[in-house]
């Protein structure tokens, strides 16, 4: 059985173990589109959202993948985050370059929705539940976008009844900005996974700390090589309020450059970065923590999950498929969540399908 060595100078393409087990609990496609978000909502259901046939879509399934309800929007765009409240769902996304928020009831009926215009394009929105029925949405361009002119961050405070408390736009002239994810610490502050333009024209990954009113406290780059691009795609917080960020960075190959997945922990008190490179020809699109406090990092292509130890080194793999090549795969994971029983639910696309899959985290592949 082949092993994968993470030594960049070898530049060996990723090839999954041919003999690895493929004990997928279940997998299912729900139509033409892609799932951008999934969350375990207790002991019985998964809440996911994304786009179906080019329009915003929200789906609730049981833990076997059977539909419990769905919401098919009449507007084009994508939902990128959702929250399950008491008898309702709140979703955030984008449509036509505008930030969108909506409320859907438990019958899959739209109660209200609103689009917000900014002086820049919004392609992706993050949703943060603040307390009770209060929420915050953060909209920006997407790090995969080719949109390179004026960008910014749109921050919206609202409640479950659709009342808007405040909207604040921060323009970033000449510095492409994407906010792909956010995580709260135990003091009410927020860490953002940010991607910016550099002076060399290459994207650079960074992390920023904002206070509870979303005023920026600091921002730090994540050891970017100025010759190569990088993007921050997901973020979580450890027990000491240090942010852990995953994403992608470029690396040199004989034909030019390709993506390399990474995960990094920023020690804000010591102003240092602990960084580990993961799969070659891949990107680390999501982070979750299991009941043991370990960080689980999803690599998008082929849905490979890395289990990270306390030193942020890979201590184990969970391969979704026994045979999958990230160079040629048509399966991509955008997000994941760890269930109470330790199983991993992943959301993304398979072929052209809106795709969900559940895999046992105990079904480890050899390192």
C-alpha positions in Angstrom: 0.0 0.0 0.0 1.4 3.3 -1.0 2.2 6.1 1.5 2.0 9.8 0.7 5.0 11.8 1.8 4.6 15.5 2.4 8.0 16.7 1.1 7.4 19.4 -1.4 10.7 19.0 -3.3 9.6 15.5 -4.4 6.6 17.0 -6.3 4.9 13.6 -6.5 1.3 13.8 -7.6 -1.3 12.6 -5.1 -2.6 9.1 -5.7 -5.0 7.5 -3.3 -4.3 4.1 -1.8 -5.9 1.6 -4.1 -6.6 -0.9 -1.3 -8.1 1.6 1.2 -11.5 0.8 2.6 -14.5 2.5 1.1 -17.0 2.2 3.9 -19.0 5.2 3.1 -22.0 5.3 5.5 -24.1 6.9 2.6 -23.7 9.3 -0.3 -26.3 11.0 -2.4 -26.8 13.6 -5.1 -29.9 15.8 -5.0 -29.9 17.4 -8.4 -27.7 19.6 -10.6 -25.8 22.0 -8.5 -23.4 22.1 -5.5 -23.7 22.2 -1.7 -21.7 25.0 -0.1 -22.6 24.4 3.5 -23.7 21.6 5.9 -24.4 21.4 9.6 -25.4 18.7 11.9 -28.6 20.0 13.7 -28.8 17.7 16.6 -29.4 13.9 16.7 -31.7 13.7 13.7 -31.0 16.0 10.8 -28.5 17.7 8.5 -29.0 21.3 7.3 -27.3 22.2 4.0 -27.5 24.9 1.4 -26.0 25.9 -1.9 -27.4 26.2 -5.4 -29.6 24.0 -7.5 -30.1 24.6 -11.2 -28.4 28.0 -10.7 -30.8 29.2 -8.0 -30.5 29.4 -4.2 -31.3 26.2 -2.4 -31.7 24.9 1.1 -32.2 21.3 2.1 -32.9 19.4 5.4 -32.3 15.7 5.5 -32.4 13.0 8.1 -29.2 11.3 9.1 -29.8 8.7 6.3 -29.9 11.4 3.7 -33.7 11.3 3.1 -35.2 14.7 2.4 -37.3 16.2 5.2 -37.8 19.6 3.5 -36.3 21.7 0.7 -36.5 25.3 -0.3 -36.0 26.1 -4.0 -35.6 29.9 -4.5 -37.0 31.7 -7.4 -33.9 33.9 -7.7 -30.5 33.0 -9.1 -27.4 32.8 -6.9 -26.2 30.7 -4.0 -26.8 30.2 -0.3 -23.5 29.8 1.5 -24.5 29.5 5.2 -27.6 28.6 7.2 -28.9 28.4 10.8 -31.6 26.2 12.3 -33.7 28.2 14.8 -36.8 27.3 16.7 -39.3 26.6 13.9 -37.4 28.5 11.2 -34.2 28.6 9.2 -32.0 31.7 8.4 -29.9 31.6 5.3 -27.2 34.0 3.9 -25.7 34.0 0.4 -25.5 36.1 -2.7 -27.5 36.9 -5.8 -26.4 39.1 -8.7 -23.4 40.3 -6.8 -25.5 41.4 -3.8 -25.6 40.0 -0.2 -28.8 38.1 0.5 -30.5 37.0 3.7 -33.7 35.0 4.0 -36.0 33.2 6.5 -37.6 29.9 5.6 -40.2 28.0 7.7 -40.2 24.3 8.5 -42.5 23.6 5.6 -39.8 24.9 3.2 -41.8 28.2 2.5 -40.0 31.5 2.2 -41.2 34.0 4.9 -39.0 36.9 3.8 -35.8 37.6 1.9 -33.8 40.8 1.2 -31.0 41.8 -1.1 -28.4 44.4 -0.2 -26.5 46.5 -2.7 -22.9 47.6 -2.1 -20.4 49.5 -4.2 -18.6 46.2 -4.7 -19.5 42.7 -5.7 -20.6 40.2 -3.0 -20.3 36.5 -4.0 -20.0 34.7 -0.7 -21.6 35.4 2.7 -20.7 34.1 6.2 -23.5 33.8 8.8 -22.8 34.2 12.5 -25.4 33.5 15.2 -24.9 36.1 17.9 -27.5 35.3 20.5 -31.2 34.6 20.7 -32.6 35.7 17.4 -29.8 38.1 16.5 -27.4 37.4 13.6 -24.6 38.9 11.6 -23.8 38.3 8.0 -20.5 39.1 6.3 -20.4 39.4 2.5 -17.5 39.7 0.2 -16.0 38.6 -3.1 -14.9 34.9 -3.3 -11.2 34.0 -3.4 -11.8 32.0 -6.5 -13.2 35.0 -8.3 -11.6 36.7 -11.2 -13.0 40.0 -10.0 -10.0 42.2 -9.2 -11.2 45.8 -9.0 -12.5 47.6 -5.9 -13.8 45.1 -3.3 -14.7 45.2 0.3 -16.5 43.7 3.2 -20.3 44.2 3.8 -21.4 43.5 7.4 -25.0 43.3 8.3 -26.7 43.0 11.7 -30.3 41.7 11.7 -32.8 39.6 13.6 -34.9 36.6 12.7 -37.9 38.9 11.9 -35.9 40.6 9.2 -35.3 43.8 11.1 -32.0 45.4 10.1 -30.1 46.9 13.0 -27.1 48.1 11.0 -25.3 47.7 7.7 -21.6 48.7 7.3 -19.5 48.5 4.2 -15.7 48.8 4.2 -14.2 49.5 0.8 -10.8 48.1 0.0 -9.6 50.1 -3.0 -6.9 48.3 -5.0 -6.6 45.4 -2.5 -8.8 42.5 -3.5 -10.5 41.2 -0.3 -12.4 37.9 0.3 -13.7 36.7 3.6 -14.4 33.0 3.3 -15.1 32.1 6.9 -15.4 33.4 10.5 -15.0 32.0 14.0 -15.8 33.5 17.4 -13.6 33.2 20.4 -14.8 33.0 24.0 -14.6 36.8 24.5 -17.0 37.7 21.8 -14.4 38.6 19.2 -14.3 37.3 15.6 -11.5 35.8 13.6 -11.8 36.1 9.8 -10.1 34.0 7.1 -9.1 36.7 4.7 -7.5 36.7 1.2 -5.9 39.9 -0.3 -4.0 41.0 -3.2 -0.3 41.6 -2.7 2.0 44.1 -4.4 3.2 41.3 -6.7 -0.3 40.7 -8.0 -0.5 37.3 -6.2 -3.2 36.6 -3.7 -2.0 36.2 -0.1 -3.7 34.5 2.9 -4.1 36.2 6.2 -6.1 36.1 9.4 -7.7 39.1 11.2 -9.1 39.7 14.6 -12.2 41.9 15.0 -13.9 42.9 18.2 -17.6 42.3 19.0 -18.6 45.5 17.0 -16.5 44.4 14.0 -13.7 46.9 14.4 -10.5 45.4 13.3 -7.9 44.9 16.0 -5.1 43.3 13.9 -4.4 41.4 10.7 -1.5 39.1 10.0 -0.2 37.3 6.9 0.3 33.6 7.1 3.9 33.3 6.0 3.2 33.9 2.3 5.9 33.4 -0.3 5.6 36.6 -2.4 6.3 34.5 -5.6 3.2 32.3 -5.1 -0.5 33.0 -4.5 -2.4 31.7 -1.4 -5.9 31.9 0.0 -7.5 31.5 3.4 -10.6 29.3 3.1 -11.7 28.2 6.6 -11.0 29.1 10.2 -11.6 27.7 13.7 -10.3 28.6 17.2 -8.3 26.4 19.6 -8.7 26.3 23.4 -6.3 29.2 23.8 -8.1 31.4 21.3 -5.5 30.9 18.7 -7.0 30.8 15.2 -6.4 27.8 13.0 -6.7 28.5 9.3 -6.8 26.2 6.3 -6.6 27.1 2.6 -4.4 26.7 -0.4 -1.1 28.0 -1.7 0.7 27.7 -5.0 3.8 25.6 -5.5 6.2 25.2 -8.4 5.9 22.3 -10.8 7.5 21.6 -14.1 4.5 23.0 -16.0 4.2 26.1 -13.8 2.3 26.1 -10.5 -0.4 24.1 -8.8 -2.3 24.3 -5.6 -1.1 22.8 -2.3 -3.4 22.5 0.7 -2.2 23.9 4.0 -3.3 24.4 7.6 -1.8 27.0 9.9 -2.2 28.0 13.6 -1.4 31.6 14.4 -0.1 32.2 17.9 -1.3 35.8 18.4 0.5 36.2 21.7 3.8 35.1 20.3 3.2 36.5 16.8 4.3 33.2 15.2 2.8 30.8 12.6 2.8 27.0 12.8 2.1 25.8 9.3 1.8 22.3 7.8 1.4 21.5 4.1 -1.1 18.8 3.3 -2.1 17.3 -0.1 -0.4 18.3 -3.3 -2.9 19.4 -6.0 -5.6 20.2 -3.5 -6.9 22.9 -1.2 -8.0 22.6 2.5 -11.5 23.9 2.3 -13.0 23.3 5.8 -12.1 22.8 9.5 -14.1 21.1 12.2 -13.2 19.8 15.7 -14.2 16.4 17.0 -15.2 15.6 20.6 -11.6 15.0 21.5 -10.6 18.5 20.4 -8.7 17.4 17.4 -8.9 19.5 14.2 -10.3 17.7 11.2 -9.3 19.4 7.9 -11.1 18.7 4.7 -9.2 18.6 1.5 -11.6 19.5 -1.3 -10.6 17.2 -4.1 -11.5 13.5 -3.3 -12.8 14.5 0.1 -9.7 13.5 2.1 -9.9 14.5 5.8 -6.7 15.1 7.7 -6.6 14.6 11.5 -4.3 17.1 13.1 -2.4 16.5 16.4 -1.6 19.2 19.0 1.5 20.1 17.0 -0.6 20.6 13.9 0.9 17.6 12.2 -1.1 15.0 10.4 -1.8 12.0 12.7 -4.3 10.2 10.5 -6.3 10.2 7.3 -9.9 9.5 6.5 -10.3 8.8 2.8 -13.8 8.9 1.5 -13.0 6.9 -1.7 -10.7 3.9 -2.0 -9.5 5.1 -5.4 -9.5 8.8 -6.2 -6.9 11.1 -7.9 -7.2 14.7 -7.0 -5.7 15.7 -10.4 -8.6 14.3 -12.3 -11.5 14.0 -9.8 -15.0 15.4 -10.3 -15.7 15.2 -6.6 -15.1 18.3 -4.5 -16.0 19.1 -0.9 -16.6 22.6 0.3 -17.5 22.1 3.9 -18.0 19.4 6.6 -19.2 18.9 10.1 -18.4 16.3 12.7 -21.4 14.5 14.2 -22.0 13.5 17.8 -21.1 9.9 17.0 -17.8 11.0 15.4 -19.0 10.4 11.8 -18.2 13.2 9.3 -20.8 14.7 7.0 -19.4 16.4 3.9 -21.0 18.7 1.3 -20.0 19.7 -2.2 -20.4 18.4 -5.7 -20.0 15.1 -7.5 -19.9 15.5 -11.2 -22.6 18.2 -11.6 -24.6 17.1 -8.6 -25.5 18.7 -5.3 -23.7 16.1 -3.1 -23.7 15.0 0.5 -21.8 12.1 2.0 -21.2 10.6 5.5 -18.0 8.8 6.3 -16.9 7.1 9.6 -14.0 9.0 11.2 -12.8 5.7 12.6 -12.3 4.3 9.1 -8.7 5.4 9.0 -6.3 5.0 6.1 -2.6 4.4 6.6 -0.5 7.6 6.7 
